[in-house]
Amino acid sequence: MDGIAIKGRITPDHKVEGEAPADMPPGEIDILLIPRSSNGAGNPKLIAAFIGKLAAAGIKGRTKEQIDRDLEIERASWE
């Protein structure tokens, strides 16, 4: 199943609340939190801090070469 976006909220006790579609199977998921407020949106310092947290958690982005390869494979599947 592809990823989906849902609306949710963070409670005062720092729990994440939201409702998944009925056709989504139970199980573990990954959550990416994107605040709706514009406070700090596009702020280079916040973005750098976020990228630093991803790196500290061992989450690595793809290299340009990996992205190019993936795009090549995807485009080849269209033919």
C-alpha positions as CSV (number, residue, x, y, z in Angstrom):
1,M,0.0,0.0,0.0
2,D,1.2,3.5,-0.8
3,G,1.6,6.1,1.8
4,I,-1.4,8.4,2.6
5,A,-1.8,11.8,4.3
6,I,-4.3,12.3,7.0
7,K,-5.0,15.2,9.4
8,G,-4.4,14.7,13.1
9,R,-3.4,16.5,16.2
10,I,-0.9,16.3,19.0
11,T,-2.6,16.2,22.4
12,P,-1.4,18.1,25.5
13,D,0.3,14.9,26.7
14,H,2.2,14.6,23.4
15,K,0.2,11.8,21.9
16,V,-0.6,11.8,18.2
17,E,-4.2,11.4,17.2
18,G,-5.7,10.7,13.8
19,E,-7.9,8.3,12.0
20,A,-6.7,6.0,9.3
21,P,-8.9,5.0,6.3
22,A,-11.0,1.8,6.9
23,D,-9.1,-0.1,4.1
24,M,-5.8,0.4,5.8
25,P,-4.6,-2.8,7.5
26,P,-3.6,-2.7,11.2
27,G,0.1,-2.7,12.0
28,E,3.0,-0.4,12.6
29,I,3.5,2.8,10.6
30,D,6.0,5.5,10.2
31,I,4.8,9.0,11.0
32,L,6.2,12.3,9.6
33,L,4.8,15.3,11.6
34,I,4.4,18.5,9.6
35,P,3.0,21.4,11.7
36,R,0.3,23.4,10.1
37,S,1.4,26.7,11.5
38,S,3.6,28.8,9.4
39,N,6.0,29.4,12.4
40,G,9.4,28.6,11.0
41,A,8.2,27.3,7.7
42,G,11.1,27.5,5.3
43,N,13.5,28.4,8.2
44,P,16.9,27.1,7.2
45,K,17.9,26.6,10.8
46,L,14.9,24.5,11.6
47,I,15.4,22.5,8.3
48,A,19.0,21.9,9.2
49,A,18.0,20.8,12.7
50,F,15.4,18.4,11.3
51,I,18.0,16.9,8.8
52,G,20.4,16.5,11.7
53,K,17.8,14.6,13.7
54,L,17.2,12.3,10.7
55,A,20.9,11.6,10.4
56,A,21.2,11.0,14.2
57,A,18.3,8.5,13.9
58,G,20.2,6.7,11.1
59,I,17.7,7.7,8.5
60,K,19.6,8.3,5.3
61,G,18.4,10.0,2.1
62,R,19.1,8.7,-1.3
63,T,22.0,9.9,-3.4
64,K,21.5,11.7,-6.7
65,E,22.7,8.5,-8.4
66,Q,20.1,6.4,-6.5
67,I,17.4,8.8,-7.5
68,D,18.5,8.9,-11.1
69,R,18.5,5.0,-11.2
70,D,15.1,4.8,-9.6
71,L,13.7,7.3,-12.1
72,E,15.3,5.4,-15.0
73,I,13.7,2.1,-13.8
74,E,10.3,3.9,-13.3
75,R,10.4,5.5,-16.8
76,A,11.4,2.2,-18.4
77,S,8.3,0.6,-16.9
78,W,6.1,3.0,-18.8
79,E,7.2,1.6,-22.2
